[in-house]
Amino acid sequence: MQLANSTVLFIGYNWPEPKTTAAGNRIMQLLHFFLDHKCQITFASTAKMDIHSTDLTDLGIQMSEIELNNSNFDEYIKTLRPNVVVFDRFLTEEQFGWRVTEHTPEALKILDTEDLHSLRKTREIALKKGEEFTLANWYLNDLTKREVASIYRCDLSLIISSYEFDLLKGILKTSSNLLMHLPFMLPEISKRYINSWPNFNERKDFICIGTGKHLPNVDGILWLKNEIWPKIRKALPNAQVHIYGAYFPQQLLEIHQPKQGFLIKGWIEDAGLEMSTKKVNIAPLRYGAGIKGKLIMGMQKGTPNVTTSSGAEGMHDNMDWNGFIADSADDFAQRCIEIYSDEQLWSKAQIAGSRIINEFYEENRLMNNLVQKLNFLFSNLKEHRSSNFTGSLLHHQSMQATKFMAKWIEEKTQNRT
């Protein structure tokens, strides 16, 4: 069997929101990849549709609502009989993976991690405690064990960040047969497109983007307001920062201060258009994981990025960053001031961004790699699984706490009814 014309089931943690989240963009890229190979796709989720959710039926993708802890899913997947099941984040694999294995054992199981949730959570805990993040704390975290267990239960896990790929392979010694580094798959930035960008003198102000549902974004915006922006504003009294994103909580809405040039704008339909008019993109992320869609957008629109080590992590290999990386409030502010004021620095950063996109995220190379990997797995699935002893161990009934808990919850719910 080959990838072409396969039946593919996506189990989404949320319905895709490509205009609000990097995760939504990632899922849409994978959906288009399978569509390009003439696959029949169903996207199922337990989440509720939102005003920002994409109607996938416009692409010819069937959309299905499913329920947690409900055996109706067993009949559903036996009827659908997918050749490929893609789990959107490890939480959906925990919830539905055992049902997929039990009722469609021949299906190729792919985990799209989006980012390592355990890494982000461990960093958040360290920040709140005022402690330094350590890898020791990460691999001792129970969430890490759950996430890595999901990786072993799947046939292939797509890892978006090169840093996280190296962590899994190097620190945890996860078999490279189970992992594939697959960042965003992006079209080339042509010289003609670069020439269409507004130049240094045609742009003004700073931009900051991030959904309010993502806690690192909320923390970063508050850090920007309290410690970074006053320093920038003092040096650049006419500059403003425009902050965009969906689902902003009240604590962010309350820090809108036009007199200080600190503008909480909220949701915008075309963030890319706004990005192309701004001089500098800032992402003051004190913790997080994965790769950042807002920084990708900056590169695609010719807008230099100033971010932290956490923000740039796993995004540019050994290539020059398209701007600056700074981790203290003082350094972050100074770097913003420098690149905002120096056309030569700014232009150099802009070109570095296009190089990162064209070399690190080039879609044709990445898609070809993915096709080859999936076709190899289709042809060698039995041997591939037999070499994954840890995965088979985790599938053993004595290890399936999630499965039996789900059955207990379902039975309890039925008895109440």
Helices and strands as residue ranges (DSSP letters): E 7-12, H 22-36, E 40-45, G 56-59, E 62-65, H 72-80, E 84-88, H 90-103, E 108-112, H 117-129, H 135-140, H 142-153, E 156-159, H 162-166, I 167-171, G 176-178, E 179-181, H 191-196, G 200-202, E 206-209, H 215-223, I 224-228, H 229-235, E 241-244, H 250-253, G 258-260, E 262-266, H 271-277, E 280-283, H 293-300, E 305-307, H 309-312, E 323-325, H 329-341, H 343-360, H 363-379, H 381-386, H 389-395, G 397-399, H 401-416
